[in-house]
Every structure is written in structure tokens, then in C-alpha cells.
Amino acid sequence: MYDLTPDDHARVSAAIAAAEAKSDGEIIAITADQSDAYHDVGLHWAVLAMVAVLAYFAALPVQLEWWHDRLSGWSAEPTTRELLTLLLFFALLKFLAVLFLLKWRRLRMLLTPGSTKTRRVRRRAIMLFKTGAERRTVGRTGILIYLSMAEHRAEIVGDEAITNVTTPETWGEAMTALLTHVKAGRPGDGIVAAVEIIGEVLAEHFPKSGEDSNEIPDKLIEL
């Protein structure tokens, strides 16, 4: 996690104001500690561990009998009911152990597939954009920079007028600048760099007009 200082907030606000001074676009910058709790990922790993136990004893049933003898202290032939009860015990034990371990957020994040993180960061960015920026500008020229710290991922989401004249590749340079600084531990510098590049694109497609007003506050929002 990286902390954003008051100076970072001030520099981002100044960069947004400078970028918007050259275009009719409205830039919103939001950062979040993480975009999802990923509790379902922990549940999926716990179920996988339980299935692995069942598969192991299905492939090597003699091991289940060995464990029965070790735990019961009896050498008599175990009944089917006893073996199935022991199998259920081992499966539930493994399930609960893995589920408990994955309550630790750092481990849960480590075991979350990258594609899952990407999808959820994108989903959260779109939700925040729809809530806080979409269609809040007269010309549909709002654009969101969203940085999710725990996932080390970012998204740039544009309003209708912007997506009509750009492609996702348009923001490649801004994303590179943002993430390069974030990886170096300077998220404030990354957001400022991304705002400046996005401002140049907006100035090209939506140059400043006399009728434009500042419709969204020029500030960095931390969630």
C-alpha cells in the first residue's frame, strides 16, 4: 500500500485544473485500497482442498484404512460407515483449515488469479464512473482515472463523447506513466503524469469552449 500525502492531493488537483483549462473535458481521479474483498476466492480454494482430499482417498483407499487404525487404535476391519465418517471428517477439516488461512487478506490476494483482479477492478471502476461521473457533464466528456492499490491495477473510463472518438489504446501512454510511478512507490506522481497525458488528448478532441464550466470538483478522491 502507498500513502498519498496532502502534497500529492494538491499536485493532482492542480494537474486536473491545468488539463481542464485546455479542454471541455472533466477529469476525475479516484484511488482505493482495493476493489473487492475476494472472499469467494478463499471459498473456492477451500472447496478445491476438500475435493483434493476426497480424490486422494478415492485413489488410495488403503490410506483411509491406515488412518482409521492409527486414530481408533483398533486393528479390526473398519465398517463402511466408519470409513465414510472418517473421510467426511478429513474433508471438512481440510476445508475449514484452508478457509481459515485465507481469512488473511495478503494470502488471499496472493492466491487470487490476475484475471480475476483485472475483472473486478474494471467492474469497480465502471461502477464508480456511473455513480460519480457518467452524464454529469453537458457534453458527456467526463473521464475517470481509477487506481486500485492492493491489486496494482488501474483503469481509465470515459463518457460517451470520449469513447466515440477514442479507443482503449489511446490511453496506453497514460496507463504506462501511471503504473510506472506507482510501482516505484510514487502514486501521486503517477496520477499527475496520467492526468497531463489525458489532458492533451482531451484538448485535441474537445478544445476549450467559452460555454464550458467546471462541472466536477478538481480533486483526488480516496476511498
Backbone as JSON, one array per atom type, in Angstrom:
{
  "sequence": "MYDLTPDDHARVSAAIAAAEAKSDGEIIAITADQSDAYHDVGLHWAVLAMVAVLAYFAALPVQLEWWHDRLSGWSAEPTTRELLTLLLFFALLKFLAVLFLLKWRRLRMLLTPGSTKTRRVRRRAIMLFKTGAERRTVGRTGILIYLSMAEHRAEIVGDEAITNVTTPETWGEAMTALLTHVKAGRPGDGIVAAVEIIGEVLAEHFPKSGEDSNEIPDKLIEL",
  "N": [[0.83, -1.19, 0.0], [0.42, 2.29, -0.66], [0.8, 5.49, 0.65], [-0.96, 8.49, 0.08], [0.01, 11.78, 0.14], [-0.84, 15.03, 1.59], [0.41, 16.87, -0.09], [0.5, 15.41, -2.47], [-2.23, 15.31, -3.06], [-2.71, 18.02, -3.51], [-1.08, 18.49, -5.75], [-2.23, 16.79, -7.65], [-4.8, 17.92, -7.88], [-4.08, 20.42, -8.93], [-2.99, 19.6, -11.37], [-5.23, 18.49, -12.63], [-6.87, 20.75, -12.84], [-5.27, 22.32, -14.55], [-5.24, 20.72, -16.86], [-7.95, 20.68, -17.52], [-8.3, 23.31, -18.13], [-7.59, 23.57, -20.71], [-9.4, 22.19, -22.21], [-12.78, 20.97, -22.83], [-13.22, 18.77, -21.34], [-13.79, 16.77, -18.37], [-12.01, 15.66, -15.68], [-11.74, 12.99, -13.44], [-10.22, 11.7, -10.58], [-9.65, 8.81, -8.8], [-8.68, 6.85, -6.03], [-8.32, 3.63, -4.47], [-8.04, 1.41, -1.67], [-8.47, -1.32, -2.17], [-10.34, -3.18, -4.62], [-12.14, -5.2, -4.2], [-13.19, -7.65, -1.79], [-12.68, -10.33, -2.18], [-13.57, -12.66, -0.92], [-14.91, -14.84, -1.91], [-12.97, -16.1, -3.39], [-11.34, -17.27, -1.45], [-13.19, -19.15, -0.52], [-13.46, -20.75, -2.79], [-10.88, -21.89, -3.0], [-10.89, -23.36, -0.63], [-12.91, -25.23, -1.11], [-11.71, -26.56, -3.25], [-9.53, -27.71, -1.92], [-10.89, -29.49, -0.25], [-12.06, -31.2, -2.14], [-9.73, -32.26, -3.17], [-8.84, -33.83, -1.03], [-10.86, -35.77, -0.99], [-10.42, -36.9, -3.51], [-7.85, -37.93, -3.18], [-8.14, -39.98, -1.22], [-9.95, -41.53, -2.59], [-8.4, -42.49, -4.63], [-6.45, -43.84, -3.19], [-7.57, -45.83, -1.2], [-6.63, -47.5, 0.79], [-5.09, -45.92, 2.41], [-6.95, -44.56, 3.9], [-7.95, -46.54, 5.51], [-5.63, -47.07, 6.95], [-5.3, -44.68, 8.39], [-7.6, -44.87, 9.94], [-7.01, -47.06, 11.56], [-4.82, -45.99, 12.94], [-5.96, -43.85, 14.33], [-8.1, -44.93, 15.76], [-7.05, -47.03, 17.16], [-7.69, -49.62, 16.94], [-7.37, -52.78, 15.42], [-9.19, -54.17, 14.07], [-11.29, -54.95, 11.24], [-12.46, -52.09, 9.63], [-15.78, -50.71, 9.43], [-17.9, -49.82, 6.62], [-19.36, -47.56, 7.21], [-17.82, -46.38, 9.25], [-15.48, -45.75, 7.84], [-16.46, -43.93, 5.92], [-17.35, -41.9, 7.6], [-14.92, -41.08, 8.72], [-13.69, -40.16, 6.39], [-15.35, -38.01, 5.75], [-14.76, -36.39, 7.95], [-12.02, -35.75, 7.53], [-12.23, -34.36, 5.1], [-13.85, -32.13, 5.79], [-12.22, -31.01, 7.74], [-9.96, -30.21, 6.27], [-11.19, -28.39, 4.53], [-12.13, -26.37, 6.33], [-9.73, -25.56, 7.48], [-8.26, -24.45, 5.33], [-10.02, -22.44, 4.58], [-9.95, -20.84, 6.87], [-7.23, -20.06, 6.88], [-7.19, -18.47, 4.61], [-8.51, -16.27, 5.43], [-6.69, -14.4, 5.97], [-5.8, -11.54, 4.49], [-3.59, -10.84, 2.83], [-2.56, -13.3, 1.95], [-4.82, -14.26, 0.64], [-5.06, -12.4, -1.42], [-2.72, -12.98, -2.77], [-3.26, -15.5, -3.79], [-5.3, -15.04, -5.5], [-6.34, -15.16, -8.83], [-4.76, -13.31, -11.48], [-6.37, -12.49, -13.61], [-8.88, -12.42, -12.45], [-8.6, -10.33, -10.6], [-8.19, -8.23, -12.42], [-10.68, -8.14, -13.77], [-12.4, -7.44, -11.66], [-11.43, -5.01, -10.73], [-11.88, -3.5, -13.0], [-14.68, -3.67, -13.1], [-15.38, -2.34, -10.71], [-14.35, 0.19, -11.27], [-15.98, 0.99, -13.41], [-18.45, 1.02, -12.12], [-18.03, 3.08, -10.23], [-17.61, 5.17, -11.98], [-20.09, 5.35, -13.29], [-21.62, 6.09, -11.14], [-20.47, 8.49, -10.18], [-19.67, 10.14, -12.32], [-20.61, 9.68, -14.96], [-22.52, 11.12, -17.49], [-22.71, 13.47, -16.1], [-21.71, 15.69, -17.11], [-22.3, 18.3, -19.45], [-21.54, 17.93, -22.13], [-21.01, 15.21, -22.18], [-18.38, 14.48, -21.48], [-16.81, 13.45, -19.44], [-14.14, 11.81, -17.68], [-12.63, 9.1, -16.04], [-9.94, 8.34, -13.88], [-8.85, 5.56, -12.36], [-7.35, 4.03, -9.64], [-6.37, 1.1, -8.13], [-4.99, 0.05, -5.27], [-4.21, -2.39, -3.84], [-4.47, -4.4, -5.75], [-2.7, -3.54, -7.63], [-3.46, -2.33, -10.03], [-5.0, -0.38, -12.63], [-7.55, 1.68, -14.12], [-8.98, 3.42, -16.9], [-11.74, 5.2, -17.62], [-14.07, 6.44, -19.89], [-16.6, 8.89, -20.76], [-19.51, 8.97, -22.93], [-19.12, 10.73, -25.21], [-16.36, 10.81, -25.33], [-15.54, 8.12, -25.67], [-16.53, 7.74, -28.19], [-14.72, 8.9, -29.91], [-12.27, 7.87, -29.35], [-10.09, 5.04, -28.63], [-9.46, 2.13, -26.51], [-6.7, 1.84, -26.67], [-5.81, 4.4, -26.91], [-5.26, 5.38, -24.43], [-3.0, 4.15, -23.58], [-0.39, 5.23, -23.16], [-0.84, 6.94, -21.02], [-1.63, 5.11, -19.04], [0.71, 3.61, -18.8], [2.51, 5.52, -17.82], [1.26, 6.12, -15.4], [1.29, 3.61, -13.96], [4.01, 3.02, -13.93], [5.14, 4.92, -12.2], [3.68, 4.28, -9.89], [4.56, 1.67, -9.3], [7.1, 2.32, -8.55], [6.65, 3.38, -6.14], [5.51, 5.9, -6.05], [2.7, 7.01, -6.18], [1.32, 9.45, -6.35], [2.83, 10.99, -8.19], [2.41, 9.37, -10.4], [-0.35, 9.59, -10.92], [-0.54, 12.32, -11.48], [1.06, 12.45, -13.82], [-0.48, 10.84, -15.53], [-2.84, 12.35, -15.67], [-1.91, 14.64, -16.98], [-1.24, 13.61, -19.54], [-3.71, 12.6, -20.39], [-5.09, 14.98, -20.41], [-3.94, 16.26, -22.63], [-4.91, 14.68, -24.73], [-7.66, 15.13, -24.46], [-7.71, 17.89, -24.96], [-7.08, 17.9, -27.62], [-9.27, 16.65, -28.88], [-11.51, 17.83, -27.68], [-11.4, 20.83, -27.51], [-11.09, 23.8, -25.48], [-14.05, 25.59, -24.87], [-16.07, 28.57, -24.87], [-18.42, 28.22, -23.47], [-18.02, 26.28, -21.61], [-17.98, 24.97, -18.26], [-16.72, 24.35, -14.95], [-17.68, 21.38, -14.02], [-17.33, 19.21, -12.34], [-15.7, 18.73, -9.26], [-12.2, 19.56, -8.93], [-10.38, 17.4, -7.71], [-8.55, 14.85, -5.9], [-9.87, 11.77, -5.06], [-10.02, 9.63, -2.35], [-10.84, 6.34, -1.52]],
  "CA": [[0.0, 0.0, 0.0], [1.16, 3.54, -0.7], [0.03, 6.61, 1.17], [-0.98, 9.74, -0.68], [0.2, 12.89, 1.08], [-1.55, 16.27, 1.23], [1.07, 17.46, -1.25], [0.03, 14.66, -3.63], [-3.59, 15.78, -3.35], [-2.62, 19.37, -4.08], [-0.5, 18.42, -7.1], [-3.22, 16.18, -8.54], [-5.83, 18.94, -8.11], [-3.52, 21.43, -9.83], [-2.84, 18.99, -12.7], [-6.57, 18.38, -13.21], [-7.29, 22.11, -13.21], [-4.5, 22.74, -15.72], [-5.69, 19.95, -18.01], [-9.31, 21.11, -17.88], [-8.23, 24.68, -18.65], [-7.32, 23.49, -22.15], [-10.42, 21.41, -22.92], [-14.1, 20.87, -22.2], [-13.28, 17.51, -20.6], [-13.78, 16.78, -16.91], [-11.21, 14.52, -15.23], [-11.96, 12.56, -12.06], [-9.18, 10.76, -10.14], [-10.07, 8.08, -7.59], [-7.85, 5.72, -5.6], [-8.94, 2.76, -3.47], [-7.13, 0.41, -1.12], [-8.7, -2.49, -3.0], [-11.63, -3.1, -5.32], [-13.02, -6.29, -3.8], [-12.65, -8.41, -0.66], [-12.28, -11.63, -2.73], [-13.88, -13.75, 0.0], [-15.31, -16.01, -2.69], [-11.75, -16.79, -3.8], [-11.0, -18.14, -0.33], [-14.14, -20.26, -0.51], [-13.13, -21.63, -3.92], [-9.69, -22.65, -2.64], [-11.28, -24.31, 0.42], [-13.64, -26.32, -1.79], [-10.71, -27.31, -4.01], [-8.77, -28.52, -0.96], [-11.77, -30.56, 0.18], [-12.16, -32.15, -3.25], [-8.43, -32.93, -3.27], [-8.84, -34.87, 0.0], [-11.74, -36.85, -1.46], [-9.76, -37.56, -4.63], [-6.7, -38.68, -2.66], [-8.57, -41.22, -0.59], [-10.59, -42.36, -3.61], [-7.31, -43.15, -5.37], [-5.67, -44.69, -2.27], [-8.45, -46.14, -0.07], [-5.88, -48.16, 1.86], [-4.62, -44.87, 3.32], [-8.04, -44.24, 4.81], [-7.96, -47.62, 6.49], [-4.45, -46.88, 7.8], [-5.62, -43.61, 9.31], [-8.61, -45.38, 10.87], [-6.3, -47.88, 12.54], [-3.98, -45.13, 13.76], [-6.77, -42.98, 15.19], [-9.0, -45.69, 16.62], [-6.29, -47.96, 17.99], [-8.21, -50.97, 16.72], [-6.87, -53.43, 14.21], [-10.3, -54.88, 13.43], [-11.7, -54.43, 9.94], [-13.42, -51.0, 9.82], [-17.0, -50.79, 8.65], [-18.04, -48.77, 5.6], [-19.84, -46.35, 7.9], [-16.69, -45.77, 9.94], [-14.57, -45.17, 6.84], [-17.07, -42.74, 5.34], [-17.34, -40.87, 8.63], [-13.55, -40.57, 8.78], [-13.47, -39.41, 5.16], [-16.05, -36.73, 5.91], [-14.0, -35.62, 8.92], [-10.82, -35.21, 6.88], [-12.63, -33.38, 4.08], [-14.29, -30.92, 6.47], [-11.06, -30.43, 8.41], [-9.16, -29.51, 5.26], [-11.99, -27.25, 4.06], [-12.15, -25.31, 7.34], [-8.36, -25.07, 7.67], [-7.91, -23.57, 4.21], [-10.9, -21.26, 4.66], [-9.42, -20.01, 7.95], [-5.96, -19.47, 6.44], [-7.43, -17.45, 3.61], [-9.03, -15.04, 6.03], [-5.57, -13.46, 5.91], [-6.0, -10.85, 3.21], [-2.41, -10.87, 1.98], [-2.51, -14.62, 1.3], [-5.96, -14.34, -0.27], [-4.72, -11.62, -2.61], [-1.66, -13.7, -3.48], [-3.84, -16.67, -4.46], [-6.36, -14.62, -6.43], [-5.8, -15.07, -10.19], [-4.63, -11.96, -12.01], [-7.52, -12.17, -14.46], [-9.99, -12.09, -11.55], [-8.33, -8.98, -10.12], [-8.41, -7.29, -13.52], [-12.12, -8.0, -13.99], [-13.09, -6.78, -10.55], [-11.01, -3.62, -10.74], [-12.62, -2.88, -14.1], [-16.09, -3.57, -12.69], [-15.49, -1.28, -9.7], [-14.11, 1.47, -11.94], [-17.18, 1.34, -14.17], [-19.49, 1.36, -11.15], [-17.74, 4.41, -9.69], [-17.81, 6.14, -13.05], [-21.53, 5.52, -13.49], [-22.17, 6.77, -9.96], [-19.96, 9.82, -9.92], [-19.23, 10.98, -13.45], [-21.3, 9.48, -16.24], [-23.6, 12.04, -17.84], [-22.76, 14.63, -15.21], [-21.22, 16.84, -17.88], [-23.22, 18.64, -20.54], [-21.09, 17.33, -23.39], [-20.64, 13.79, -21.97], [-16.92, 14.47, -21.65], [-16.16, 13.08, -18.19], [-13.25, 10.66, -17.76], [-12.2, 8.66, -14.72], [-8.7, 7.61, -13.65], [-9.09, 4.77, -11.15], [-6.17, 3.27, -9.22], [-6.66, 0.17, -7.03], [-3.65, -0.18, -4.75], [-3.9, -3.78, -3.48], [-4.36, -5.21, -6.97], [-1.7, -2.95, -8.51], [-4.11, -2.18, -11.32], [-5.66, 0.91, -12.85], [-8.48, 1.74, -15.25], [-9.39, 4.73, -17.39], [-13.1, 5.02, -18.15], [-14.54, 7.68, -20.46], [-18.02, 9.06, -21.06], [-19.94, 8.63, -24.29], [-18.49, 11.54, -26.26], [-14.94, 10.46, -25.4], [-15.38, 6.79, -26.27], [-16.88, 7.81, -29.61], [-13.6, 9.4, -30.72], [-11.03, 7.24, -28.91], [-10.09, 3.59, -28.39], [-8.7, 1.84, -25.29], [-5.27, 2.03, -26.92], [-5.5, 5.83, -26.8], [-4.83, 5.67, -23.07], [-1.86, 3.31, -23.24], [0.72, 6.03, -22.63], [-1.24, 7.42, -19.69], [-1.6, 3.97, -18.14], [2.11, 3.27, -18.57], [3.07, 6.55, -16.94], [0.65, 5.95, -14.07], [1.74, 2.4, -13.28], [5.47, 3.08, -13.73], [5.37, 5.68, -10.97], [3.09, 3.55, -8.77], [5.47, 0.58, -8.96], [8.27, 2.91, -7.91], [6.24, 3.92, -4.85], [5.14, 7.31, -6.17], [1.38, 7.06, -6.83], [0.95, 10.83, -6.67], [3.48, 11.35, -9.46], [1.78, 8.61, -11.48], [-1.66, 10.18, -11.24], [-0.27, 13.61, -12.13], [1.53, 12.18, -15.18], [-1.62, 10.35, -16.32], [-3.75, 13.49, -15.89], [-1.32, 15.51, -18.0], [-1.35, 12.97, -20.86], [-5.14, 12.57, -20.73], [-5.45, 16.36, -20.73], [-3.52, 16.54, -24.0], [-5.87, 14.01, -25.63], [-8.93, 15.85, -24.39], [-7.55, 19.19, -25.61], [-7.09, 17.66, -29.08], [-10.61, 16.28, -29.35], [-12.52, 18.71, -27.09], [-10.74, 22.08, -27.09], [-11.86, 24.65, -24.56], [-15.04, 26.5, -25.47], [-16.48, 29.62, -23.94], [-19.58, 27.81, -22.69], [-17.68, 25.22, -20.66], [-17.82, 25.33, -16.85], [-16.15, 23.26, -14.15], [-18.88, 20.68, -13.54], [-16.94, 18.22, -11.33], [-14.56, 19.31, -8.5], [-10.86, 19.13, -9.33], [-9.7, 16.87, -6.53], [-8.29, 13.42, -5.81], [-10.77, 11.12, -4.12], [-9.52, 8.37, -1.79], [-11.92, 5.52, -0.95]],
  "C": [[0.88, 1.25, 0.0], [0.25, 4.66, -0.22], [0.15, 7.81, 0.24], [-0.96, 10.89, 0.3], [-0.68, 14.07, 0.68], [-0.93, 16.96, 0.02], [0.65, 16.75, -2.54], [-1.36, 15.13, -4.04], [-3.55, 17.15, -4.03], [-2.1, 19.33, -5.51], [-1.47, 17.8, -8.09], [-4.32, 17.2, -8.87], [-5.34, 19.99, -9.09], [-3.39, 20.88, -11.24], [-4.2, 18.86, -13.39], [-7.06, 19.75, -13.67], [-6.57, 22.59, -14.46], [-4.95, 22.02, -16.97], [-7.07, 20.42, -18.48], [-9.34, 22.53, -18.41], [-8.04, 24.68, -20.16], [-8.4, 22.73, -22.92], [-11.75, 21.49, -22.17], [-14.26, 19.58, -21.4], [-13.26, 17.73, -19.1], [-13.1, 15.51, -16.43], [-11.49, 14.25, -13.76], [-10.88, 11.53, -11.72], [-9.61, 10.13, -8.81], [-9.05, 6.98, -7.3], [-8.61, 4.93, -4.54], [-7.91, 1.79, -2.94], [-7.24, -0.9, -1.88], [-10.11, -2.42, -3.56], [-12.61, -4.17, -4.91], [-12.37, -7.01, -2.63], [-12.17, -9.79, -1.08], [-12.54, -12.78, -1.75], [-14.29, -15.02, -0.75], [-14.1, -16.79, -3.18], [-11.28, -17.74, -2.7], [-11.9, -19.35, -0.27], [-13.82, -21.26, -1.62], [-11.9, -22.49, -3.61], [-10.02, -23.7, -1.57], [-12.02, -25.5, -0.18], [-12.66, -27.19, -2.58], [-9.91, -28.22, -3.1], [-9.61, -29.71, -0.49], [-11.9, -31.64, -0.89], [-10.85, -32.93, -3.41], [-8.32, -34.05, -2.24], [-9.67, -36.06, -0.45], [-11.08, -37.62, -2.6], [-8.59, -38.42, -4.16], [-7.13, -40.01, -2.07], [-9.35, -42.12, -1.55], [-9.55, -43.13, -4.4], [-6.54, -44.13, -4.49], [-6.52, -45.02, -1.03], [-7.73, -46.82, 1.09], [-5.35, -47.14, 2.87], [-5.7, -44.49, 4.32], [-8.14, -45.31, 5.89], [-6.78, -47.48, 7.45], [-4.71, -45.79, 8.84], [-6.66, -44.06, 10.34], [-7.94, -46.2, 11.97], [-5.47, -47.02, 13.49], [-4.81, -44.33, 14.78], [-7.64, -43.76, 16.18], [-8.26, -46.62, 17.57], [-6.75, -49.4, 17.86], [-7.63, -51.52, 15.42], [-7.96, -54.2, 13.49], [-10.68, -54.19, 12.13], [-12.73, -53.32, 10.14], [-14.66, -51.21, 8.95], [-17.03, -49.67, 7.61], [-18.48, -47.46, 6.24], [-18.69, -45.63, 8.59], [-15.73, -45.1, 8.96], [-15.16, -43.9, 6.23], [-17.12, -41.58, 6.34], [-15.95, -40.23, 8.75], [-13.23, -39.72, 7.55], [-14.13, -38.04, 5.24], [-15.3, -35.82, 6.87], [-12.79, -34.97, 8.28], [-11.16, -34.13, 5.87], [-13.04, -32.06, 4.73], [-13.12, -30.23, 7.17], [-10.21, -29.63, 7.43], [-9.89, -28.26, 4.76], [-11.91, -26.09, 5.05], [-10.76, -24.73, 7.56], [-7.97, -24.09, 6.58], [-8.75, -22.3, 4.26], [-10.4, -20.31, 5.75], [-8.13, -19.32, 7.53], [-6.19, -18.32, 5.47], [-8.26, -16.28, 4.12], [-7.95, -13.97, 6.05], [-5.56, -12.82, 4.54], [-4.8, -10.96, 2.29], [-2.29, -12.21, 1.24], [-3.64, -14.77, 0.29], [-5.68, -13.57, -1.55], [-3.67, -12.33, -3.45], [-2.23, -14.85, -4.3], [-5.0, -16.32, -5.38], [-5.77, -14.5, -7.83], [-5.78, -13.63, -10.7], [-5.82, -11.55, -12.86], [-8.74, -11.78, -13.61], [-9.82, -10.68, -11.0], [-8.62, -7.94, -11.19], [-9.9, -7.05, -13.75], [-12.79, -7.2, -12.89], [-12.68, -5.32, -10.43], [-11.76, -2.87, -11.84], [-14.09, -2.67, -13.72], [-16.29, -2.45, -11.67], [-15.29, 0.09, -10.34], [-15.36, 1.92, -12.7], [-18.32, 1.74, -13.24], [-19.29, 2.76, -10.58], [-17.95, 5.49, -10.74], [-19.3, 6.41, -13.26], [-22.15, 6.31, -12.34], [-21.75, 8.23, -9.89], [-19.65, 10.7, -11.1], [-20.07, 10.84, -14.7], [-22.49, 10.44, -16.38], [-23.76, 13.21, -16.86], [-22.2, 15.88, -15.88], [-22.14, 17.06, -19.07], [-22.83, 17.94, -21.84], [-20.72, 15.88, -23.31], [-19.14, 13.62, -22.13], [-16.19, 14.2, -20.33], [-15.26, 11.86, -18.39], [-12.67, 10.36, -16.37], [-10.85, 7.96, -14.79], [-8.9, 6.88, -12.32], [-7.87, 3.91, -10.85], [-6.54, 2.43, -8.01], [-5.33, -0.36, -6.49], [-3.33, -1.66, -4.53], [-3.7, -4.66, -4.71], [-3.26, -4.73, -7.9], [-2.24, -2.82, -9.94], [-4.82, -0.84, -11.41], [-6.58, 0.79, -14.06], [-8.73, 3.19, -15.61], [-10.72, 4.54, -18.11], [-13.61, 6.37, -18.63], [-16.03, 7.7, -20.72], [-18.26, 8.89, -22.56], [-19.21, 9.42, -25.37], [-17.02, 11.18, -26.42], [-14.74, 9.1, -26.05], [-15.74, 6.77, -27.75], [-15.7, 8.21, -30.49], [-12.26, 8.8, -30.31], [-11.2, 5.72, -28.84], [-9.34, 3.33, -27.09], [-7.21, 2.06, -25.45], [-4.85, 3.48, -26.78], [-4.86, 6.14, -25.45], [-3.61, 4.85, -22.64], [-0.71, 4.07, -22.6], [0.4, 6.53, -21.23], [-1.18, 6.3, -18.66], [-0.16, 3.58, -17.8], [2.76, 4.25, -17.61], [2.55, 6.39, -15.51], [1.28, 4.78, -13.33], [3.25, 2.38, -13.05], [5.79, 3.81, -12.43], [4.82, 4.94, -9.74], [4.02, 2.42, -8.32], [6.72, 1.08, -8.27], [7.91, 3.54, -6.56], [5.84, 5.37, -4.86], [3.77, 7.44, -6.85], [0.95, 8.48, -7.18], [1.54, 11.29, -7.98], [2.82, 10.64, -10.63], [0.44, 9.21, -11.9], [-1.48, 11.51, -11.95], [0.16, 13.4, -13.58], [0.38, 11.72, -16.07], [-2.59, 11.49, -16.64], [-3.21, 14.39, -17.0], [-1.47, 14.92, -19.4], [-2.81, 12.93, -21.3], [-5.61, 13.98, -21.11], [-5.08, 16.74, -22.15], [-4.47, 15.91, -25.01], [-7.2, 14.75, -25.64], [-8.85, 17.21, -25.09], [-7.58, 19.05, -27.13], [-8.5, 17.44, -29.59], [-11.71, 17.23, -28.85], [-11.87, 20.0, -26.6], [-11.68, 22.96, -26.28], [-12.81, 25.57, -25.33], [-15.49, 27.5, -24.42], [-17.61, 29.2, -23.03], [-19.24, 26.82, -21.58], [-17.52, 25.76, -19.24], [-17.26, 24.12, -16.11], [-17.28, 22.51, -13.45], [-18.58, 19.63, -12.45], [-15.72, 18.76, -10.59], [-13.23, 18.7, -8.9], [-10.1, 18.62, -8.1], [-9.52, 15.35, -6.64], [-9.16, 12.83, -4.73], [-10.15, 9.81, -3.66], [-10.67, 7.62, -1.14], [-11.36, 4.56, 0.09]]
}
